[in-house]
Amino acid sequence: MNSSLHFVFSRKFLLLLFLVFLLTRVVHLTADPPQDLSWSLGLFFDEGVYNHNARNQILFGEWKLDEWNDYYYSAISTWIKYYVLGLIGVGRSQIRLISIAYSMLSLLFVYLAAKESYGKKTGLIALLLFGTNYVSTMYSRVGMQDTQTLTVFIIAFYFWQAGMRRLNEHGKLWSVYMFLAGVTVFISYTYKNLFLYLLPVPFVALFVSFLIHVRHPQRRIQIFKAFAALLLGTVSAFSLWYLTFYRPNQDIISQFGSFFTKQQMFPTTKLSKVLEIMQGNPLFAYLSHTPVVLFGAFFTLLALYVILFSEKRSALHDSDLYVMTWFWAVFLFTTIIAYRPMRYFLPILPPLCLLTARGLGRLNRPECLRPPRHLSVFFFPVAGLWLTIVFGFGLLPLRSRGIHSAPANTFISPTRFDTIGGLLASFLCLCVLWKFFTKKKWKIPVLPQRFFSVLALVLVLSSVICDGRWYYRWLRTLRFDVADTGRDLMTFIGDTPAYIGGMNAPGVAYDTPYKVLFSWDQFVNYRENPIEKYRLTHLFLGDGAGSDERRYYYRKYPRNMYRATPLRQYTIKNTVYTLFSLLEPRLEILLDRDQFHPNDKIEVPLRVINYDFREPRQFLLTWALYPLEETEIIEPWAKGERQELWMQAESYQEISIPGYIPDRAGKYSLLVSWQEPKVQIFQAEDAKSQIGRIVPDQAGGNTAVFHHGSLSSPEKGFIIYGDYRYFPAGAYEASFRIKVGENTSTEPILRLDAAGHYGKVTLPYLDVRGVDFPDVGQYHYILLPFLLKTGTSFVEFRVYTYGITDVWIDTIRLTAQEGVWREQPIEVRN
């Protein structure tokens, strides 16, 4: 037993732990963050924004290509990243490695601070809890500012506790450590100015310590000395920052800061709205998946309140005061702000882990169970408020959310029942505490010390397992949507220089050789038309619940978007993104004749305008005639000869495409196109469903398909629908890959259709019978052609089952021949 404990506290074991933590952070380095980690799309794209200018300088030799400059956002961090990327190269993996390096430093300093403050055992528990924390691990894998900023603040905490410990022991260098604490705590603010609310933490902790020891003159003098050294470090760092950075760039820094302050953090001053915001703090919802850390910290805080309001208050460790102040700073800040993505709660994770480790590390100390002899009356209102928060906002709302809910799941504010229930539970707990602490004689339950050690071990392992399960779930469902989209952009754009604009363009195109423009309404690159100012070649715009960029651009820049051509669409975190080209040609159909005879020869005259200003381009021109009347099969009845046309940059040319009129009388629509048909494959598992469920299937293209069982669920309904997208005008063919459980029915078993505008506009549909499938248990393609005469928003593909047989849906393969329709139909008369 002793040899096992010796190994656990040895350097070899610590090194092993750090290697494991490093492995969990570097494995699948370019993979997407978990879809359910945060509702914010910034988790997927903002790493490109915060590493934008270093990329500009290294790839294009110019630091500032547009109005955005992340140097103003975080000067020290930006320069560090620039020099590091200059050594290891520019790429998504590289910026994530920088963040991982910061996270490993944060683990080291959490361990050192806890070990020096509380002992090796508590230090090891804190390291295990923080190192395995699912949220912290996942955010450390993305190249954003939050992990880096938090690391600097953790280092400041280490310096602070080291200085206070040496001061209390009358050791040397305490003033140096306190000075460094002041410097680093201010540097954490310069990394991300959102951390301004953490600046007072070391000072408030000292002030509380002063109040506790106000009757001890020697201790008061020590605290004054510590305060002076801390203040000197902070003021020194502030002065250097103010004179060399803030003052010369005050206007632009204020511009960036005012957007977040006015529009996101504090958008309203109306009291009812403010109270609603405060009630909706999602802390408990975000962290309910790790209950040991969450509630372990809360009950440790309650125990610390008991000590704080008793005669034992002088026994509180200085680090206890710092960690408590740290927790309350984050809690209060996230309570009053309106915009609260998961990353804003990262700073609360270290104090939660430290508090839980503090409590678990003291479980086997019997003296900790002895109640104080005197307890201040102020304890009960403070404890009542705290218990109300724990019960009313933490425990009771879990009845509807669940304790193992993902952080990004829909958050429901506590109800009136939760609030009243929290008040009642708090009152009952206060009654029990009052009787417990006012009882003169009571017996301490005699339990073996090993019991408490085992209990602590079980709770630590439970926490590791809870967070480990979420990490394992992410490993089993890995996605590389952002990285794959970046590679696909290079396929469609090619080797020609390009300039891509859009709010999330810097993130998705970080690994590409193209210039990118970060443009965001009312924030940056929006005052002038960015398309014309920077001569953008492409746009990467979101459209859906997470973003309405596409509609915004069409509304604000209609003339430019009139000639914007969708090249490709992507789905990232349930939001559809479209890659638009601003360089595709404009076709004008010059045909002035409407009536023809069957089999007449026809010349379709066109005017082609090439908007590409970079270099000459080749276009493949052709036309097709589609019957206006409804037919069983939608296909062209006549096609023109394909013509290759080379055009100089920014030029126009007229050309005629020959062909023949169909041999059947009727009216026809003329479609002219200039490019090859596009093919895109949609996975059924990415769609929504009324009655289907995702099941594994090795015969499926992505090893998982949507299934509906007629026996287990015989009702009718949509097996798949949704994944709403925008499609331009053209001729389309959707090919559904489906297999069924029986193929003898002559009645319809399925209905396939495409619908636009959230199902309000139904495009041609197809009823499919069982006999239409040659084999049972084998996948077959069912074709659904349709035409779009204009660009159509929120198009979805749907499969409706009549509940007759089992159905499996794998993929939908869409072939699109985009183009321009002639407004007047062509009439063929005998």
N, C-alpha and C positions, 0 to 999 in steps of 0.2 A: 504493500500500500504506500509506504513512504517513498519507494523508488518511483512509483507511478506519479505521485505528487511532485517529486523532484523533477521528473521529465516535463510535466505540464508547465511548471514555472521556469523551465530552462530556456536558454536562448535558441536551442535547436527547435523546440516546439513553436516558439514565437516566429522563427524564420519560416517554419512549415506553414503556419497560419498566414503569414504575409504572402507566401507563394500561392497559396490557395486563393486568397483574396485577389491577387494580381491576375490569376488565371480566369476567375469569374468575370473580370472586367475586360480582358483582352480577347477572349474567345468570340469568334464571329464578329470581328471588330466593325464591319460595315453594315451589320444587320440593323433593321429598324428597331427603335424602342418598342416596348410592348404597346399594343393598341389601347389597352385598358389602363395604362399608367396615368394618363392625364387627358382631359377633354381638349386641352389646348393643342392647336396645330404647331405652335412654336416649338414644341418638343422635337418635331421632325425637321424643321427648316431653319430655326434661328441660329444654329451653329454656323451656317454660311454667312449670316449677317454680321455676327460678332468676329468673324475672321476675314472680312471682305477686303479691307484695305491692304493687309499684308499680302494677300493673294494678288491684288492689283500690282503692287510694287514688284513682286517676284516674277509674275508671268508677263506683265506688260510694261514694266519699267516706270510706272507712274503711280504714286500713292493714292491720289484723289482723282477718280474719273468722273465723279458726280458729286452731289451735295452730301451724300452720306460719308461719314468718317468716323469709324469706331474708335479712333484715337481720342475723340472728345468724350466718348462714353466711358472708356477705361484706358487711360494713357499707359500706365505701367504694364498692365496685362498685354496690351496691344504690342508694345515694343518687345516684350519677352517672346510673344508668339511669332513676331516677325523674324527675330534672330533664330529661333528654333526651327521654324519652317524653312528658313534659308539654308539650314544645315541638313535637314532630313527630307525636304521636299514638300510641295503643296499637295494636299489631298484630304479626303474625309478621314482616312485612317490616321493621318498625322495629327490633325487637330484633336481627334479623340484621344490619341496617346498623350497629348499634353494634359488634357483634363484628367486622364487616368493617373498620370504622375502626381498631379495635385491631390487626387483622392487618396493615393497611397501615403502622401505626406500627412494628410488629415488623420488617417488611421494611426500613424506613428505618434502624432502629438496628442491624440485622444488617449492613447494608451499611456504615454509618458505622464501626462497631466493627472490621469486617474491614479496611476501607480504612485506617483510622488505625493499625491494628496491623501489617498485612502489606503494604499498598500497594493501588493502584487495581485492579490485575489480580485479585488474590485477592478483593478486595471485590466486584468485578463477578461473579466466578465464584460466590461465596457467595450473592449476591443471586439469580442465575439458578437455582441449585440449590434454594434455600429458597423462592423465589417460585413456581417451577413444581412444587414437591412436591405430589403428588396428595393425600396424606393431610392435609397442612397446609392446602391450599386448601379442601378439603371441610369440614374442621372449622371453618375461619374463617367459613363460610357459615351456621353454626347459632348461635343465641343462647345458648350455654353459657358456663361460666366458664373453661374450659381455655385457649382462645386469649387471653382477656383477662389471665389470670394469667401466662401465658407471656410476653406482651408486656411486662408490668411487670418480669419477671425479666431479659428481654433488655435493657431500658433500664438496669437495675442493672449488667449486664455492660458496657454502653457506658461508664457513669460510672466503673466500676472500672478498665477499661483506659485511659481518658482520664486518670484520676488517676495511675496508675502510670507512664504515658508522660511526663507532665509532671514527676513526681517524679524520674524517671531523667534527664530533660533539665534539671533544676533550674529548671523553669518555674514560673509563677505558678498559683495557684488549684488546685494539686493536692489540697490538703486539703479544699477545697470539693467537688471531684469525689468524693473518697473518702467524705466525709460523706454526700453524696447517694446514693452506691452503697449505704452501710449503710441509709439510710432506705428506698430503693426495694426493696432485697432483702427487708426486713421487710414492706413493703407488699404484695409479691407473696404472702407468706404469708397476710396478712389477706384477700386476694382469694379464696384457696382454701387452707384449712389443710392439705390433702393435700400441699401443696408445702413442708411443714416440712422435709423431707429435703434441700431445696436451700439452706436457710439457711446451713449451714456451708461451702458451696462457696467463697465469696470468702475466707473465713478459712483454709481448708485450702490454697488456692492460695498464699496469702501464706506459710503455714508451710512448704510445699514449697520456695518461693523462698528462704526463710530457710535451710533445710538446704543448698540448693545453694550459697548465698553465705556460709556460716557462717564462712569464713576471711577474709572481706572486711569489716573493721570499718565502713567508711563505708556499704557496702551494707546491713549489718545495721541500722544506725541508720535508714536510709531505710525499711526494711521495718517497723521498730518504729513509726515515725511513721505510715506508711500504715495499719498495724494499729490504732493508736490512733484515727485519724480515722474509719476504717471502723466500729470498735466504738462510737465516740461516736454516729455516725449511727444504728446499729442500736438501741442502748440508748435513745436519745432517742425513736425511733419506737415502740419497745416500751413505754416508760413511758407515753407518751400513750395508746397503745392499751389498756394494762392498766388505767389509772385511769379512763378515760372510757368504755370499752366492755366489756372482759372482766370486770372485778371486779363491776360491777352486774348482769351477765347470765351469771355463771359457771355456774349450775345448768343453764339451758336450753342453753347452748353445749356443756357436758359431755354432756348427754343426746344431742344430735345426733351428737357425735363418737364416743361409746361404741358406737353401733350399727355404724358402719363399721369401727371398730377390732376389735371382738369378733366380729362375724358375717361380715364380708366380707374384711377385710384379713388378720387373723390368727385364723382360726377354730379352729386346733388347735395343741397343743403337743407332739403325738406326733412323735417324731423321724423315723420312717419317712415320715409324711405330709409333714413339713416338707421332707425331702430330695426327696420326689416333687414337691412344689411348686417347689422350686428347680430341679430338672431340667427342669421344663416351662416355663421362661421362653419366651414366644412371640415375642420380639423379632425373631428371624431370619425366622420365618414371617410376621409382620405386615408386614415391610419387604422381603421378597424380591422384590417387584414393582419395586423401584427399586435394582437391584444396584450401579450405579455409586456411589451415595451410601453404601450400606450397606458394601460391601467396600472402597471407596476410603477411607472413614474408618478401617476396621479396619487396613488396611495402613499408613496414615499414622500411626496410633497405634504400630504396631510400629517404624516409623522413629523416632518420637519417643522410644520406650523406648531405642533404641540410643544416641541423643544423651544421654538422661537418665543412663544408666549408663556414660558415657564421660567423657573429659577435656573434651569439648565442652559439657558440661551447662550451663555458665554462659552459653552462647550461646542457650539456649532463651528464647524470648520469654515475657514474663509472661502474655500471652493464651493461649499454648500450655498453660501450667499450669492456667489457669482453665478452658479448654475441656475438657482431659483430666479434671479434677476433676468438672466438670459432667457429662460422659458417665458416669463411674463412679458418681456419686451416683444417677443415674436407673437405670443398669443394676443396681446392687446392690439398690435399693429394689424394682424390678419383679421381681427374682429371689426375694425373700423373701415378698412378699405373695401372697395366694391369688386375690384378685379382680383380674383384669387385662384390662379392656376396652381397646380400641384407644386411647381418649383418654388413658389413663394413660401412654402412650408418646409423647405429643406433645412433652414437654420434652426428649426425646432427639434430636429432629429438628434443632434449631439446631446443637448440637455436631457431629452427623454431617455436616451440610452445611459447617460451618466447617472441620472436619478434612479433608474431601475437597477443599475449595477450597484449603486450606493445602498439601496434597500436590500438587495439580495446578498450583498457582501456582509451585511450586519445581522442576517437572520439567525446565525448561531451564537449570537452574543446575548445571553440571558439578561444582562443589565439593561439592554435596550427595551425590554418588555416592562420594566418597572415604570409606573406612571410618576409624573412629577408631584412633589408635595404641594406646590402652589401653581395655579394656572390663572393667567390674566383673563378678566372678563372679555377683553377684546378678541380672545381666541374664538369665541362662539359665533359672533357675526362673520368673522373671516372664514371660519370653517363652514358655516352655513352657506355662505356665498359659493365657496368652492364645491361643496357637496351638491348644491343645486346645479352647478355647471356640469359636474360629473354625471349626475343622474338624469337631469332634464335634457342635456345636450349630447350626452355620451351614451349612457347605457340604455335608456328607454327608447330612443329612436332606432336602436338596433333591432327592435322587434320586427320592423318592416324592411330594414336594409340587410340584416344578417351580419354576422361577425367576420365572415370570410369574403366579404364583397370586395371587388376590385376597386382601386382608388378612383378610376374614372367613371364608375357607375353613376347613374343619375342621383344627384343629391336632393333630398327632400328636407326642407327646414323643419325643425321640431314643431310639433303641433301644440295646440292648447293643452291637450291631454298630457303631452310630454312635460310641458312647463309646470302644470299643476302637480303632476306626479313627482316631478323632481323636487318641488317645494315640500311635498308631504314626506317623501323619502328622506330629504335633508333634515326635516324637523324630527323625524323618528330617530335618525342617527345621532342628532344632537342630544336628544333625550338620553339615549344610551350612553353617549360619551360623558354627559354631565353626571349621570349616576356612577359611571365607572371612575371618573376622576375625583368625585367628592366622597367616595366610600373610604372610610378611614382604614379599615382592615380588609385585606383581601389576599388571596393566595395565588402565587405564581404557579401556573400549571407546570409540573415537572415533566419535561420531555427530553429524551436523550439528544445530545448535541448532534449526533449523526443524523437524526431526523431532519433537522433544519438544513444540514449540509446537503442531504439527498433532495430535500424540497427545492433548494436553490438550484441544484444541478438539473432537476426535472424541468423547472421553469426556464432555465437558460436553453436547454435542449429543445423545449417546446417552441421557444421563440425562433431558434435556428431552423427548426423543421417548418414552421409556418411560413417564414420568409423563403426558405429553400424550396418549398412547394411552388410558390409563385415563380421563382426563378426557373425551376424545372419545366413549368408550364410554358414559359416563354421559349425555352430551348426546343420544346416539342412543336411549337407553332411559329418557328422563325420565318420572318419575311424580310425581303430585301427590296421593298418597293421603291424607296428613294434612290438607292444605288442603281437599281435596274433602270429606273426612269432616266437617270443621268446618262447611262450607257445608251439607252434608246434614243435620247436626244442627239447624240453623236451620229447614230445611224441615219436619222432623218435629216439632220442639218448638214452632215458631211464635214469635209476638211476646210471648207470655205470659212473665212472669218465671220463671226456672227456676234450680235449684241442682243441679249435676251433680257427683257424687262418683266417685272412682276414682283409682288410682295414676297413670294417664296422662291423666286428664281435663283437668288444667291445660294440657297440651301440645296436645291435639287441639282443645280449645275456646277457644284463646287469641284467635282472631279473632271469637268470638261475643259477644253481649251478656249472657251468662249468668254467674252466680256459679259457681265451681268449687271443689271440695274435694280437696286432695291427701291421700289416705289410704293408709297403708302399714303393714302389720302389724309390730308391734314397733318402729316408728320414729316415726310421728306420726299423730295423730287416730285412734287405735285403742283407747285405754283404755276409752272409753265408746262406746256404739253410735252411730256417726256418722250413720246414717240418721235416728235419732230426735233426736239432739242438735242437728243442724243443719237438721232438717226437709227432707231432700233430696227433690227431685222426680224425679231421674233418676240412673242409674248407668251408667258407661261401663267395662265390665269385659272383661278379656282372658281367653282360654281357648285353651290350646294349648301348644306346646313352649316358647314364650317367656314364658308367664304362665299361672297357674292361679287368677286372681282370682275367676272365676265360682264355681268349686267352693268356694273359701274363703268367700265371702259366703253361699252356701247352707248351708255347714256352721256358720258362726258366727252368722248372723242368720236362722235359718230362718223365724221368724214374719214378718219383713219381706219376705223373698224369696218367701214363699208367694204374695203378691199382686203381685210384680214381673212386669211384662209386657214381653217382648222387642218392641221396635219395629223395630229395624233391625240388620243385621250388616255388619261391614266387615272387610276383610283388609288389615292393615298389616304389612309385613315378615314374612310367613308366619305371622302370628298373627291369629286371629279375635277380633274385639271385638264385643260386643253392647251396644247402647243399650237399657237397661231403663227403663221408666216405672214409678214407684211410685205413680202417681195414677190408673191405669186402674181401671175399675169391677170389682166382683166380682159374678158372676152365680150365683144359686142357682135351680136348676130345681125348681119346686114341684109338678110333675105327679105325681099319685098313682095314675094309671091306667096299666096295662101292656098291655091287650088292646083291640083295635079291629077293626072290620069295614072292608073295602075302601071307599074313597071317603067314609068318615065325616068329618064336620067335627070339627076339634080346636082347642081353645084351650090353648096352652102357657103356664101361669102362671110368672112369673119374679119374683124379688126382685133388684133392682139396687141395689148399694151404691156410691155415688160417693165415692172417697177424695180427690178433688182439693179441697184446702183453699183454693185461690186464688180461684176464680170459678165461676159456673155453667157446665155443659158440656152438649153435645148428644151423644147416642148413637144409633146406627143399629142397631136390634135386629132379628134374624131368626133362623130356624132351618131346618135341612135334615135329611132322613132318608136314610141310606145303607144299602143292603142288607148284612146280616151275611155272607151266603154269598158266595163268590168269584164274581165276574162278569167277563166279558171287558173291560168298560169300567166304571171306578169313577166314578160320578157320582150326584148326589142324585136320588132318585125322587120326592121331594116337598119343597116349600119353603113356609115361612110368609110371610105378608105382612110387608113391611118397615115397621117402626114407628120414628118419630122421637121421642126422649124427651129433654126438657130437664130437668135436675136442678140444684138448688141445691148449693153447695159443701158437702161433707161431710154428705151426706144419703142416705136410702135410699127406695125406692119400689117398689111391686108393680105389675106390668103383665101382661097376657095378649096373646099373639100368635096370631091365628087362622090357619087353613090347613086343608088336607085330607089325609087319609091316602091312600097310594098304592092303586091298584086291583088290586094283585097281593099275594097272601098271602105271608107270610114274616116274618122277624125283621129289625128295622132298628135302627140306632144313631142317636140324636138328638144333633145338634150345634147349639149355640146360640152366636151371635156378636154382637158389639156394634160392629163396625167394618167398613169396606170392605176387600175383599181387597187384600193387599199384593203388589207386584211387585218382584222383584229379579233382576238379570242378573249371571251369573257368567261370566267369560271363561275359556275352556278352557285358555288358555296359563298361567293361574295355578294349574292343577291339577298333580298329579304324574303320572308316566307310567312304564309298564314298557317299552314298545316304540315309543312315538311320539316325534315330535320337532316342535319349533316351526318353522314355515315362514311366510314372508310371503305374504299373500293379500289383494289389494285388495278382493275381494268379502267379506272377513270384516269383522265389525263393528268390530274393533280393529286391522285390517290385518295381524294375525298369528293363525294357527290351529295346532291340533295335527294332524299328518298321520301316517298310517301307510301305507307302500307295500307292497303284497302281493308285488311282484316282488323288491324289495330286501330285504324282511324278511318272509318268508311265515309266520313262526311266529304262534301264537295268543297272546293276552294282552290286558291292559288298556291301551288307548290313553290313557285318562285315569282317574284316581281321586283321592280325597283332597279337600283343602281342607275339612277336617273342621269341622263347625259344629253348634251346638245349635239345635234347632227345637222350639217349643212344640206342644202338642196342636192339631190342626186337620186340615183337608182341603187337600191340596197337588196341584199339577199342574206337573210339570217338562217343559219344552219344549226338546228338544235340536235345535239348528240344525246339520244334517249334510249333507254331499254325498258321493257315492260315484262310483267309477270305472266301475261297470257295474250295470245294473238288470234283468238277465234271470234271475237265479238265483231259484228257488222255495224254495231252502234258506236257513236263517238265515245271514246274513252278519255280524250284530251282535247283541249282547245289551246292552240298556240296563237299569240298575237303580239303586235307591237303597238304601244300607245304613247301619245305625247301629252305634255302639260299635265303631269301627274294623273294620267288615266282619263282625262276629260275628252281627249281626241283619240278615238280608236282607229288605228290603221288597219289594213286588210288582215283578217284572221283566217285560221285554218283549223277545221275540225279533223281530228285524227282518229281512225278506227283501229281496233285491234288487228284486223287483217292487213293493215298497212305495214305491219312489221313482219319481215320474212321469218325471223327467228325469235324465240323466247330466251331471255337472259343474255342477249347480245346487243351491243350498242349499234344503233343505226342513226343516220342523219336524216332529219325531216326539214325540208326547205320551206322558208316563208319569205318570198320576195315582196317588196313594197317600194313605193315611190314617195319622195318628199319634194314637193314643188317649191318650198321655201325652207329656210333654216328653221328647225323645230327644237324647242327646249324641253328638257325633262322627259326624254324618250326612255321608255323601259320595255323590256322583253318579259312576257308573262307566259306561264304554263298553268292552265286551269285543269284540274282533274275532276272527273265525274264520280270518282270513288269506286270504280269498277274493278281495277286491278292495281297491283304494285307498280310504281313508276320510279325510275332512277334518272336524274338529269345531271349530265357531266359538264358540258360546255356549250357555249353559243359562239359559232364562228360567223363573224359579220364581214361580208365583202361589200365594199362601198365604191361605186363609181360616181364621184362627186363632179358637179359641173354647173352649167348655166342652162335654164329652161327658156325657150322662146315663149313670150307671153301669149301670142296668138297661135291656135292650133293649125295644123296643116290638114286640109281636107282632100281626100282622094275620091274622085267621082269616076264612075264607069263611062 
